[in-house]
């Protein structure tokens, strides 16, 4: 089921809803059967997928991830502003939190009492900041958060792919390449003000549990980024997976990893927000 969602600042966002594909008894429907409103405990969860920069709801890697997640939960996918058929222009992780909030609200409006946000690369930074900014908004906050291949801090240029990305975002010619070559429309002005960086947002994510996933062959962000994110979390609220041989974001996330992420999302439960300290690193 496709829909167009409205954000708080008036941008139209394309989105897609897929019900859980697992068999379940007692599924009820509203609006003449168009909107599944699930009552069974196994189907109360919705996973909202936030793609990476230059992605969209119809990209093969996004659809593959959605298919894996749909085996155990309903799935909402959407295109960030400036991507795909969504309106507006990409702010590369700033106002995209409004897009994610609209998607989470849509999932809850369909009857899902539990929503898990899963973000890749730019989307990973967005899910972390969204969880921090919307923690007191019952209709828009997540119950658990997964960031995959996310940066910990802004303006990183330590790798060749990130230097190319900064050229695309900050130069007029680069934005033309983004628009016509990468099908991504990019906002032409600098951030003002600079948004809260992911590493500073992480302590505000609790009581929602946080899973940080990163590949040890990520060509964009080295391992100090995920380690910074996990270390910034309140004690006992975050888990870190360093994935051997994995590259970057949704294109590099294989079905076995996506299946493990889905299992974590199904079991994750709120944790006390009063804890302090870091999270241990785990290799899986």
Secondary structure, 3 states (H helix, E strand, C coil): CEEEEECCCCCEEEEEEECCCCCCCCCEEEHHHCEEECCCHHHCEEEEEECCCCCCCCCHHHHHHHHHHCCCCEEEEECCCCECCCCCCECCCCCHHHHHHHHHHHHHHCCCCEEEEEEECHHHHHHHHHHHHCCCCCCCCCCEEEEECCCCCCCCCCCHHHHHHHHHHHCHHHHHHHHHHCCECECCCCCCCCCCCHHHHHHHCCCCEEEEEEECCCCCCCHHHHHHHHHHCCCCCEEEEEECCCCCHHHHCCHHHHHHHHHHHHHCCCCCCCCCCCCCEEEC
